[in-house]
Structure formats: structure tokens, C-alpha cells
Amino acid sequence: MTAINSAWSALGGAPSLSARITTVPRADTLPARLPVRRLARACVGVCALAAAELAARRTGAARVPAVLVDDGAVAAAFTSERQLLVDGRAPVQFAPLSRFWRTTDGWVRTHANYPHHRARLLGALGLPEGASAQDVSARIADRSAAAVETAVYGAGGLAVALRSPGEWAAHEQGVAVAARPLVERGRLDAAPARVLAPLDAGATALLPAAGLRVLDLTRVLAGPVATRTLALLGADVLRLDAPWLPELADQHADTGFGKRSATLDLTTGRAAFEELLASADVVVTGYRPGALDRFGLSPEALAGRRPGLVVAQVSAWGGHGPWGGRRGFDSLVQVATGIAETEGSADRPGALPAQALDHGTGYLLAAAVLRALTEQSYDGGSRFVRLALARTARWLTAEVGREPEGGEPYEGPRDWLAEKDGPLGRLRYARPPVSFAGGPDDWARPAVPWGSDPAVWA
């Protein structure tokens, strides 16, 4: 089974529809030892197919529009945070304390891009706020990787010891992740079938998510990539963040295209949230499993108050196993699951050519939402969909499969970049890779400053 067919099957799609996808392979895009290019192509391809399927449903077309997946567009999109320029300035990708460190028995990787994670890392190591990378290196060098991982996670920070593929496969969390499907999906109740307003097949662009309202409670990359894609397809996406937890500005600019951004305290602003929920069609969450349950934001609780809802969840490690409630990021999942060892050398761990777990999972999450909306239009029911970066990593390392591939020449991402002026300045950005006949080729508007919109629907 090809990667595209595997992903489409995981989404519950009709097998015959995958024939609607045409690919344009390009040599040397996303080069890696692991089949990153095949994974990326599949994630974007099934997302575009799910969008085309919903568009056909809403226009009454007898045939699903054809999908085109170009490896060049995919490679640019999977490195979108690196392609971004804000008034000509390139963003900083990783903070000084987000890196690999030598330990007494190997390597550990930390993540400290956010100020609160940096503070927790330093606290776990017994270092003051102003400590340097040299101070951290010296403190970690005389500890084992497992000891650093345990101490930093115990303090609420993020650090993961380097593991081989075999070590991860035998790890209790690795076993738990491998036992789950790539895309978890199901019904929550017997809500009536969703009635979707018809789309005008003669419109300038087919927007399969037009008229749908999406509450975006996600951060970093995977979740925001999914909601950015839903915005491309016409959804009214309102991102909500806690007022005291700002997103990294450049990261927000990259993933904020087509959306609005507001802040809301879920403790004191509960009435405002319930008003938003009352007319929402989709809620997407990107926090660690269980973190939002105390606010009544579990799939079951949300559907109980808003029957017919689609609830989409994404996390680093999944909701099962001893790490189910842990925080995590793409770079850390690569380290834990053996990817960093596979992509490394004898002297140092490596990394994938893109944050492919984040981007790939994001497109799969958007595809799962679109498929849930299509299924609702036939069968009804509130729905949930759930993905995890670690399960996408399992797909990459054990299921996608390696095959020699050639393709047309690739001379870099230039042909798939665009520029647009907006409230944040002039942005150079990667154009969306999701493409189907009659569909949109760009977002309706650029990103806005974090928290600059009211917490109300447009």
C-alpha cells in the first residue's frame, strides 16, 4: 500500500478516491535517510483530497475534483517557518538552550524556546535565570541522559534522552503509541446529519469549509498548520490563547494566515467562550491530553453542550501510556523515537530536514476534520478525531516504507513563495501546497498580531 493510500484509509476515505491524486515528484526535496518526502506528499495529498471530496458534496458534483501534489510546493510548505521573512528579516528558529547536549552516557535534547520552559529547565538544573549555554552544558555533562530527562520533566520543563529505534520500540510509551491507529476517529452521539449550505460551483474558488466556524485552541506548529489550512479552505478560524501565554511572534506570523487571533481567560471568560461554542462547528485543541478537561473541553463535554460538533485533538505523545500527559515538541519526539539517531552520524545525533512530524500531522489533522464534516453530512453524529506526533513518527519509521525515487529537478522553494503586505509588515511566505481543481491558491488575508482581535465571531 502506498503512503497516500495508507493515509487515506486511516482517514476512512473510499479507496477509489485516491486515484484522483496526481503527484509531481521532484528529486532532492526534503532529503533524508527516512522517507520524509513520501510522508509529506501523502499528508498534503490526502488533505487536498478530503477538501475536494467536501467541495463535491457541497456543490452536488458527481465527481470529486482532481488533486495535484507537487513536491516543490510540499517542500516549501514543510519548511514554511524557515521561508518566512518579516520586512526582510528572517526569524530565529531555536533559542540558545533548545539543542542537543552531551551527557555522561550519550545525548539529551532540550526545548526552551518559550520563556517559561527556559525558566523550568534552568530551575531543574539548579541554575539562575541568567545562566548561559556554557553553564547548562557543564551542568548536564556530568549527568546521565535519563537523569536529565527525569529532572527537567519533573520541573515542568522539556528534555528527552536520545534513544535508538529499538529502545523506543521496547519503551512502554513506544508500545502504547504503536498500538494506536494513525488517525483516531469516532462518533460521540447521534446528532442529526449536518446540513451544509450548497456552494456555487461557478465561484472564483471552491471553498469547501466556507460558512464553518472553527475555534482554534492550538499552539506552536501542528495544530496551527491544521487550522491555517481550514482557513485557506474558507473557514472562519478564531484562534484563542490565554492572555498570559503569548505565542512566539514569528511562529504566529507563519501559522496565522487567514485567521483572527484573540485572547481569552477560560476561567474568568467562561461566558464568552460558551457564546463562541454555541455557534462553532469545529473545535481544535493542541494542548497535552487532559490539560483542558477541567474547563469542560473534553470531546464528550463539548459535544454535550454543542451537539453536531467536530472536536479535533493533537498532542505530542498521544493520550495513552506513561507519557500520555507530557508536553512535547517535534524536535523532542524525533529524539525519543530513534529518528535523531537514524538521521545522525557516529559523532552526533541528527534531525529531519523539516519539522515533518509537526507539518505532516497538521495536514492529517485538517484532513480528518474535513472527512468528519463530510461523514456528518451523510450520517450525522458529533465527531472526534485525534492525532499524535509520536504516532506520525511511527508511521514514518516503520510503515511508510523506503523506495528509490527520482523526479523532476528541484531548484529550491522560490517558485512556491509569495509576498503580501499586512498588519505585521511585508511577509514573504510559502504558498499553500493543498491544491485541487477549482480550489483556492492562497489565503484571503495575512496574519494579524497576536491577540489583536476581539473574542467574537466575525
ZICOR-V807970 format. One record per pair of residues at least 12 apart in sequence whose ideal C-beta (glycine too) atoms are under 7 Angstrom apart, sorted by sequence separation. I is the first residue (numbers start at 1). GAP is how many residues later the second one is. D is the distance in Angstrom with one decimal. If there is no record, write none. Layout:
BEGIN
i=I gap=GAP d=D
i=I gap=GAP d=D
END
This chain:
BEGIN
i=52 gap=12 d=5.0
i=81 gap=12 d=6.9
i=98 gap=12 d=6.2
i=127 gap=12 d=6.2
i=149 gap=12 d=4.6
i=227 gap=12 d=6.9
i=285 gap=12 d=6.5
i=299 gap=12 d=4.0
i=316 gap=12 d=2.6
i=417 gap=12 d=6.9
i=5 gap=13 d=5.3
i=52 gap=13 d=4.3
i=97 gap=13 d=6.1
i=98 gap=13 d=5.1
i=214 gap=13 d=6.1
i=316 gap=13 d=6.6
i=339 gap=13 d=6.4
i=372 gap=13 d=5.7
i=417 gap=13 d=6.0
i=418 gap=13 d=5.1
i=4 gap=14 d=5.7
i=98 gap=14 d=5.1
i=125 gap=14 d=4.6
i=197 gap=14 d=5.6
i=335 gap=14 d=6.8
i=416 gap=14 d=6.1
i=417 gap=14 d=6.8
i=52 gap=15 d=5.6
i=97 gap=15 d=3.9
i=98 gap=15 d=5.4
i=146 gap=15 d=5.4
i=416 gap=15 d=5.3
i=145 gap=16 d=3.5
i=214 gap=16 d=5.4
i=369 gap=16 d=6.3
i=4 gap=17 d=6.0
i=95 gap=17 d=5.5
i=145 gap=17 d=6.4
i=316 gap=17 d=5.8
i=334 gap=17 d=6.0
i=368 gap=17 d=3.8
i=413 gap=17 d=6.7
i=23 gap=18 d=6.0
i=49 gap=18 d=5.1
i=95 gap=18 d=4.7
i=334 gap=18 d=6.3
i=48 gap=19 d=4.4
i=94 gap=19 d=6.4
i=283 gap=19 d=5.8
i=368 gap=19 d=6.9
i=427 gap=19 d=5.6
i=239 gap=20 d=5.3
i=243 gap=20 d=4.2
i=331 gap=20 d=6.9
i=365 gap=20 d=7.0
i=48 gap=21 d=6.7
i=97 gap=21 d=5.7
i=209 gap=21 d=5.4
i=214 gap=21 d=4.7
i=216 gap=21 d=5.3
i=237 gap=21 d=6.5
i=239 gap=21 d=6.9
i=242 gap=21 d=6.8
i=23 gap=22 d=6.9
i=45 gap=22 d=6.3
i=214 gap=22 d=6.8
i=216 gap=22 d=6.4
i=237 gap=22 d=4.3
i=238 gap=22 d=5.2
i=239 gap=22 d=4.8
i=240 gap=22 d=5.7
i=241 gap=22 d=5.4
i=243 gap=22 d=5.9
i=365 gap=22 d=5.3
i=424 gap=22 d=6.9
i=95 gap=23 d=6.8
i=212 gap=23 d=4.7
i=213 gap=23 d=5.0
i=214 gap=23 d=4.5
i=215 gap=23 d=6.0
i=216 gap=23 d=4.0
i=217 gap=23 d=5.6
i=242 gap=23 d=6.4
i=334 gap=23 d=6.8
i=364 gap=23 d=5.8
i=422 gap=23 d=7.0
i=424 gap=23 d=5.9
i=21 gap=24 d=4.8
i=45 gap=24 d=4.4
i=97 gap=24 d=6.2
i=209 gap=24 d=4.1
i=210 gap=24 d=3.5
i=216 gap=24 d=6.7
i=238 gap=24 d=6.2
i=240 gap=24 d=4.9
i=333 gap=24 d=5.6
i=418 gap=24 d=6.6
i=422 gap=24 d=3.2
i=44 gap=25 d=5.6
i=208 gap=25 d=5.3
i=209 gap=25 d=4.5
i=215 gap=25 d=6.4
i=277 gap=25 d=7.0
i=330 gap=25 d=4.3
i=422 gap=25 d=6.6
i=423 gap=25 d=5.2
i=424 gap=25 d=6.3
i=207 gap=26 d=5.7
i=208 gap=26 d=6.7
i=209 gap=26 d=3.9
i=231 gap=26 d=6.8
i=232 gap=26 d=5.7
i=280 gap=26 d=6.4
i=283 gap=26 d=6.3
i=289 gap=26 d=5.4
i=361 gap=26 d=5.2
i=420 gap=26 d=4.8
i=423 gap=26 d=5.9
i=124 gap=27 d=4.7
i=207 gap=27 d=2.8
i=228 gap=27 d=5.3
i=231 gap=27 d=3.0
i=288 gap=27 d=5.6
i=330 gap=27 d=4.6
i=21 gap=28 d=5.8
i=41 gap=28 d=5.5
i=124 gap=28 d=4.4
i=219 gap=28 d=6.2
i=231 gap=28 d=5.1
i=277 gap=28 d=6.4
i=278 gap=28 d=6.6
i=281 gap=28 d=7.0
i=282 gap=28 d=4.6
i=283 gap=28 d=5.2
i=284 gap=28 d=4.5
i=285 gap=28 d=5.2
i=286 gap=28 d=5.1
i=330 gap=28 d=4.2
i=361 gap=28 d=5.5
i=20 gap=29 d=6.2
i=228 gap=29 d=5.6
i=266 gap=29 d=4.6
i=277 gap=29 d=5.3
i=280 gap=29 d=6.7
i=281 gap=29 d=6.7
i=41 gap=30 d=6.2
i=44 gap=30 d=5.1
i=124 gap=30 d=6.9
i=225 gap=30 d=6.2
i=228 gap=30 d=6.2
i=282 gap=30 d=6.6
i=289 gap=30 d=3.9
i=18 gap=31 d=6.9
i=121 gap=31 d=5.7
i=124 gap=31 d=3.7
i=220 gap=31 d=6.9
i=224 gap=31 d=3.5
i=228 gap=31 d=6.7
i=358 gap=31 d=6.7
i=361 gap=31 d=4.7
i=17 gap=32 d=6.2
i=20 gap=32 d=6.8
i=108 gap=32 d=6.6
i=123 gap=32 d=5.4
i=227 gap=32 d=6.5
i=357 gap=32 d=4.4
i=360 gap=32 d=5.5
i=41 gap=33 d=5.7
i=124 gap=33 d=5.5
i=37 gap=34 d=6.4
i=40 gap=34 d=4.9
i=221 gap=34 d=6.7
i=3 gap=35 d=4.7
i=7 gap=35 d=4.7
i=11 gap=35 d=6.1
i=101 gap=35 d=6.9
i=120 gap=35 d=4.9
i=289 gap=35 d=5.5
i=290 gap=35 d=5.7
i=357 gap=35 d=5.1
i=3 gap=36 d=6.2
i=7 gap=36 d=6.5
i=17 gap=36 d=6.5
i=97 gap=36 d=6.2
i=101 gap=36 d=5.9
i=120 gap=36 d=4.6
i=121 gap=36 d=4.2
i=289 gap=36 d=5.8
i=357 gap=36 d=5.6
i=96 gap=37 d=5.0
i=103 gap=37 d=5.9
i=108 gap=37 d=4.4
i=120 gap=37 d=3.6
i=288 gap=37 d=5.7
i=4 gap=38 d=4.6
i=8 gap=38 d=4.9
i=40 gap=38 d=5.2
i=103 gap=38 d=6.9
i=104 gap=38 d=6.3
i=107 gap=38 d=6.3
i=121 gap=38 d=6.9
i=288 gap=38 d=6.4
i=3 gap=39 d=3.8
i=7 gap=39 d=4.5
i=11 gap=39 d=6.6
i=97 gap=39 d=6.0
i=101 gap=39 d=4.5
i=102 gap=39 d=5.8
i=104 gap=39 d=6.4
i=105 gap=39 d=5.0
i=106 gap=39 d=4.8
i=288 gap=39 d=5.3
i=103 gap=40 d=5.9
i=104 gap=40 d=5.4
i=105 gap=40 d=6.0
i=108 gap=40 d=4.7
i=117 gap=40 d=5.6
i=4 gap=41 d=5.1
i=8 gap=41 d=6.7
i=103 gap=41 d=5.7
i=108 gap=41 d=6.2
i=117 gap=41 d=5.6
i=4 gap=42 d=6.4
i=29 gap=42 d=4.6
i=103 gap=42 d=4.3
i=110 gap=42 d=6.8
i=29 gap=43 d=6.5
i=216 gap=43 d=6.6
i=20 gap=44 d=5.3
i=22 gap=44 d=6.6
i=24 gap=44 d=7.0
i=22 gap=45 d=6.9
i=24 gap=45 d=6.9
i=26 gap=45 d=3.9
i=30 gap=45 d=5.3
i=103 gap=45 d=6.2
i=20 gap=46 d=5.5
i=21 gap=46 d=4.6
i=22 gap=46 d=5.4
i=23 gap=46 d=4.8
i=24 gap=46 d=4.2
i=25 gap=46 d=5.5
i=26 gap=46 d=5.2
i=29 gap=46 d=3.9
i=17 gap=47 d=5.9
i=20 gap=47 d=5.5
i=24 gap=47 d=6.1
i=111 gap=47 d=4.2
i=314 gap=47 d=6.1
i=21 gap=48 d=6.2
i=30 gap=48 d=6.4
i=110 gap=48 d=6.4
i=110 gap=49 d=4.6
i=109 gap=50 d=6.9
i=108 gap=51 d=5.5
i=109 gap=51 d=5.6
i=314 gap=51 d=5.3
i=108 gap=52 d=6.8
i=108 gap=53 d=5.2
i=312 gap=53 d=5.7
i=337 gap=53 d=6.3
i=108 gap=54 d=6.8
i=339 gap=54 d=6.2
i=106 gap=55 d=6.9
i=107 gap=55 d=4.1
i=106 gap=56 d=5.4
i=312 gap=56 d=6.4
i=333 gap=56 d=4.6
i=337 gap=56 d=4.3
i=227 gap=57 d=5.5
i=312 gap=57 d=5.1
i=333 gap=57 d=5.3
i=226 gap=58 d=6.2
i=339 gap=58 d=6.5
i=310 gap=59 d=5.7
i=330 gap=59 d=6.0
i=338 gap=59 d=6.5
i=333 gap=60 d=5.5
i=337 gap=60 d=6.6
i=215 gap=61 d=6.0
i=223 gap=61 d=5.9
i=328 gap=61 d=6.8
i=215 gap=62 d=6.9
i=310 gap=62 d=4.6
i=223 gap=63 d=3.0
i=310 gap=63 d=6.3
i=222 gap=64 d=6.5
i=215 gap=65 d=4.9
i=213 gap=66 d=6.1
i=217 gap=66 d=6.8
i=218 gap=66 d=5.7
i=213 gap=67 d=5.0
i=214 gap=67 d=6.8
i=217 gap=67 d=6.6
i=218 gap=67 d=6.6
i=219 gap=67 d=5.6
i=319 gap=67 d=6.9
i=213 gap=68 d=5.1
i=214 gap=68 d=4.4
i=215 gap=68 d=4.7
i=216 gap=68 d=5.5
i=217 gap=68 d=4.7
i=218 gap=68 d=3.1
i=212 gap=69 d=4.4
i=217 gap=69 d=6.8
i=212 gap=70 d=6.5
i=214 gap=70 d=6.4
i=318 gap=70 d=3.7
i=317 gap=71 d=6.2
i=316 gap=72 d=6.7
i=318 gap=72 d=5.8
i=309 gap=73 d=5.1
i=310 gap=73 d=4.8
i=311 gap=73 d=4.7
i=312 gap=73 d=4.9
i=313 gap=73 d=4.6
i=314 gap=73 d=5.1
i=315 gap=73 d=5.3
i=316 gap=73 d=5.0
i=317 gap=73 d=5.0
i=318 gap=73 d=5.9
i=308 gap=74 d=5.7
i=316 gap=74 d=6.5
i=307 gap=75 d=5.8
i=303 gap=79 d=3.7
i=299 gap=85 d=4.1
i=282 gap=87 d=5.8
i=223 gap=91 d=5.1
i=222 gap=92 d=5.0
i=220 gap=109 d=6.6
i=221 gap=109 d=6.7
i=188 gap=111 d=5.9
i=188 gap=112 d=6.1
i=189 gap=114 d=5.7
i=194 gap=114 d=6.0
i=188 gap=115 d=4.2
i=191 gap=116 d=4.1
i=191 gap=117 d=4.3
i=189 gap=118 d=6.1
i=225 gap=133 d=6.8
i=221 gap=134 d=6.1
i=225 gap=134 d=5.7
i=229 gap=134 d=6.5
i=113 gap=135 d=6.3
i=222 gap=136 d=4.5
i=226 gap=136 d=4.5
i=230 gap=136 d=5.7
i=221 gap=137 d=3.8
i=225 gap=137 d=2.8
i=229 gap=137 d=4.0
i=58 gap=138 d=5.2
i=60 gap=138 d=6.7
i=180 gap=138 d=6.0
i=221 gap=138 d=6.8
i=225 gap=138 d=6.7
i=57 gap=139 d=6.9
i=59 gap=139 d=6.8
i=222 gap=139 d=4.5
i=223 gap=139 d=6.9
i=226 gap=139 d=3.9
i=230 gap=139 d=6.5
i=58 gap=140 d=5.9
i=59 gap=140 d=4.9
i=61 gap=140 d=6.7
i=180 gap=140 d=6.5
i=222 gap=140 d=4.5
i=226 gap=140 d=4.2
i=58 gap=141 d=4.3
i=177 gap=141 d=5.4
i=221 gap=141 d=6.6
i=59 gap=142 d=4.3
i=176 gap=142 d=6.9
i=222 gap=143 d=6.8
i=55 gap=144 d=6.7
i=173 gap=144 d=6.2
i=176 gap=144 d=4.6
i=177 gap=144 d=6.6
i=176 gap=145 d=2.9
i=59 gap=147 d=7.0
i=173 gap=148 d=4.3
i=172 gap=149 d=6.0
i=173 gap=149 d=5.8
i=58 gap=150 d=6.1
i=172 gap=150 d=5.4
i=173 gap=150 d=4.2
i=55 gap=151 d=4.5
i=55 gap=153 d=4.0
i=54 gap=154 d=3.9
i=51 gap=157 d=5.1
i=91 gap=159 d=3.3
i=208 gap=162 d=6.9
i=86 gap=164 d=6.5
i=84 gap=166 d=6.4
i=86 gap=167 d=6.1
i=222 gap=167 d=6.4
i=168 gap=168 d=6.1
i=84 gap=169 d=6.4
i=158 gap=169 d=5.8
i=168 gap=169 d=4.8
i=81 gap=170 d=6.5
i=84 gap=170 d=4.7
i=168 gap=170 d=4.9
i=10 gap=171 d=6.2
i=158 gap=171 d=6.8
i=253 gap=171 d=5.3
i=10 gap=172 d=4.2
i=11 gap=172 d=5.6
i=160 gap=172 d=4.3
i=257 gap=172 d=6.9
i=10 gap=173 d=4.4
i=12 gap=173 d=6.4
i=81 gap=173 d=4.8
i=153 gap=173 d=6.6
i=162 gap=173 d=5.4
i=163 gap=173 d=5.6
i=165 gap=173 d=3.2
i=80 gap=174 d=5.5
i=158 gap=174 d=6.1
i=164 gap=174 d=5.2
i=253 gap=174 d=6.5
i=160 gap=175 d=4.7
i=163 gap=175 d=5.9
i=254 gap=175 d=6.9
i=160 gap=176 d=4.8
i=164 gap=177 d=5.2
i=165 gap=177 d=6.5
i=162 gap=178 d=6.0
i=279 gap=178 d=6.5
i=162 gap=179 d=6.2
i=194 gap=179 d=6.8
i=276 gap=179 d=6.8
i=183 gap=181 d=6.4
i=196 gap=181 d=5.3
i=276 gap=181 d=6.7
i=47 gap=182 d=6.4
i=51 gap=182 d=5.4
i=194 gap=182 d=4.0
i=185 gap=183 d=6.2
i=193 gap=183 d=6.5
i=194 gap=183 d=5.1
i=272 gap=183 d=5.4
i=193 gap=184 d=6.2
i=183 gap=185 d=5.4
i=193 gap=185 d=6.5
i=258 gap=185 d=3.9
i=193 gap=186 d=6.5
i=194 gap=186 d=6.9
i=257 gap=186 d=4.1
i=258 gap=186 d=5.8
i=162 gap=187 d=5.5
i=185 gap=187 d=6.9
i=193 gap=187 d=4.0
i=258 gap=187 d=6.2
i=261 gap=187 d=5.6
i=192 gap=188 d=4.9
i=260 gap=188 d=6.5
i=263 gap=188 d=4.2
i=191 gap=189 d=5.3
i=257 gap=189 d=6.0
i=261 gap=189 d=5.5
i=262 gap=189 d=6.3
i=190 gap=190 d=6.7
i=191 gap=190 d=5.5
i=257 gap=190 d=5.5
i=261 gap=190 d=5.8
i=190 gap=191 d=6.1
i=191 gap=191 d=5.1
i=256 gap=191 d=3.1
i=261 gap=191 d=6.0
i=262 gap=191 d=4.7
i=264 gap=191 d=4.6
i=189 gap=192 d=6.1
i=256 gap=192 d=6.5
i=261 gap=192 d=5.6
i=262 gap=192 d=6.1
i=188 gap=193 d=6.9
i=189 gap=193 d=4.9
i=260 gap=193 d=4.1
i=262 gap=193 d=4.0
i=187 gap=194 d=4.0
i=188 gap=194 d=4.0
i=253 gap=194 d=4.7
i=187 gap=195 d=6.9
i=188 gap=195 d=6.6
i=252 gap=195 d=6.6
i=187 gap=196 d=6.1
i=188 gap=196 d=5.8
i=186 gap=198 d=5.9
i=252 gap=198 d=4.9
i=260 gap=198 d=6.8
i=185 gap=199 d=6.9
i=185 gap=200 d=4.8
i=232 gap=200 d=5.1
i=184 gap=201 d=6.9
i=249 gap=201 d=6.8
i=183 gap=202 d=6.5
i=184 gap=202 d=4.0
i=232 gap=202 d=6.5
i=247 gap=203 d=5.4
i=183 gap=204 d=6.0
i=246 gap=204 d=5.7
i=229 gap=205 d=6.0
i=233 gap=207 d=6.9
i=232 gap=208 d=5.8
i=182 gap=209 d=5.9
i=241 gap=210 d=6.5
i=177 gap=211 d=6.8
i=180 gap=211 d=5.7
i=232 gap=211 d=5.4
i=231 gap=212 d=6.4
i=177 gap=213 d=4.7
i=182 gap=213 d=5.4
i=177 gap=214 d=5.4
i=240 gap=215 d=6.5
i=178 gap=216 d=5.6
i=177 gap=217 d=5.8
i=111 gap=218 d=5.0
i=238 gap=219 d=6.7
i=111 gap=220 d=6.2
i=111 gap=221 d=5.8
i=236 gap=221 d=6.5
i=109 gap=222 d=6.3
i=236 gap=222 d=5.5
i=109 gap=223 d=6.1
i=109 gap=226 d=4.5
i=165 gap=232 d=6.2
i=206 gap=232 d=4.3
i=205 gap=233 d=6.8
i=206 gap=233 d=5.3
i=207 gap=233 d=6.3
i=205 gap=234 d=6.2
i=205 gap=235 d=4.3
i=107 gap=242 d=5.4
i=213 gap=244 d=6.0
i=100 gap=248 d=7.0
i=100 gap=249 d=5.7
i=79 gap=275 d=4.9
i=78 gap=276 d=4.2
i=78 gap=278 d=6.0
i=78 gap=281 d=4.5
i=77 gap=282 d=6.9
i=34 gap=305 d=6.6
i=34 gap=308 d=6.2
i=33 gap=309 d=5.7
i=34 gap=309 d=6.8
i=33 gap=310 d=5.8
i=32 gap=311 d=6.1
i=36 gap=316 d=5.6
i=40 gap=316 d=6.0
i=47 gap=316 d=4.3
i=54 gap=316 d=5.2
i=36 gap=317 d=6.3
i=39 gap=317 d=6.3
i=43 gap=317 d=4.2
i=50 gap=317 d=4.2
i=57 gap=317 d=5.5
i=44 gap=319 d=5.4
i=47 gap=319 d=5.2
i=51 gap=319 d=5.6
i=54 gap=319 d=5.9
i=32 gap=320 d=5.7
i=36 gap=320 d=5.1
i=40 gap=320 d=6.1
i=43 gap=320 d=4.1
i=47 gap=320 d=4.1
i=50 gap=320 d=3.8
i=54 gap=320 d=4.9
i=57 gap=320 d=5.8
i=32 gap=321 d=5.4
i=39 gap=321 d=5.5
i=43 gap=321 d=5.3
i=46 gap=321 d=5.0
i=50 gap=321 d=4.9
i=53 gap=321 d=5.6
i=31 gap=322 d=5.9
i=30 gap=323 d=4.9
i=30 gap=324 d=5.9
i=83 gap=330 d=5.9
i=83 gap=334 d=6.0
i=71 gap=336 d=6.4
i=76 gap=337 d=3.8
i=72 gap=338 d=5.8
i=75 gap=338 d=6.4
i=86 gap=338 d=6.2
i=87 gap=338 d=4.1
i=71 gap=339 d=7.0
i=86 gap=339 d=5.5
i=87 gap=339 d=5.4
i=76 gap=340 d=3.9
i=76 gap=341 d=6.5
i=86 gap=341 d=6.1
i=72 gap=343 d=6.3
i=73 gap=343 d=4.7
i=84 gap=343 d=6.8
i=85 gap=343 d=3.9
i=72 gap=344 d=5.6
i=84 gap=344 d=6.7
i=83 gap=345 d=7.0
i=84 gap=345 d=5.6
i=83 gap=346 d=6.5
i=83 gap=347 d=4.6
i=80 gap=349 d=6.7
i=80 gap=350 d=4.1
i=77 gap=353 d=5.0
i=76 gap=354 d=4.2
i=77 gap=355 d=6.8
i=11 gap=356 d=5.6
i=39 gap=356 d=7.0
i=77 gap=356 d=4.1
i=7 gap=357 d=6.6
i=11 gap=357 d=5.9
i=39 gap=357 d=5.1
i=13 gap=358 d=6.4
i=73 gap=358 d=6.8
i=12 gap=359 d=6.1
i=74 gap=359 d=4.8
i=11 gap=360 d=4.9
i=73 gap=360 d=4.0
i=35 gap=361 d=6.9
i=39 gap=361 d=5.3
i=34 gap=362 d=5.7
i=38 gap=362 d=5.4
i=34 gap=363 d=6.4
i=35 gap=365 d=4.7
i=35 gap=366 d=6.4
i=35 gap=367 d=5.1
i=68 gap=367 d=5.0
i=37 gap=368 d=6.8
i=67 gap=368 d=6.9
i=67 gap=369 d=4.7
i=66 gap=370 d=6.6
i=65 gap=371 d=4.6
i=66 gap=371 d=4.8
i=65 gap=372 d=4.0
i=65 gap=373 d=5.6
i=27 gap=379 d=5.5
i=25 gap=380 d=5.9
i=27 gap=380 d=4.5
i=25 gap=381 d=6.8
i=26 gap=381 d=4.5
i=29 gap=381 d=5.0
i=25 gap=382 d=3.2
i=26 gap=382 d=5.0
i=27 gap=382 d=6.5
i=28 gap=382 d=5.2
i=25 gap=383 d=6.9
i=27 gap=383 d=5.9
i=51 gap=383 d=6.3
i=24 gap=384 d=6.7
i=26 gap=384 d=4.0
i=52 gap=384 d=4.0
i=55 gap=384 d=7.0
i=51 gap=385 d=6.1
i=48 gap=386 d=4.6
i=47 gap=387 d=5.4
i=48 gap=387 d=5.8
i=48 gap=388 d=5.0
i=51 gap=388 d=6.5
i=44 gap=389 d=4.8
i=44 gap=390 d=6.2
i=6 gap=393 d=6.7
i=3 gap=397 d=4.9
END
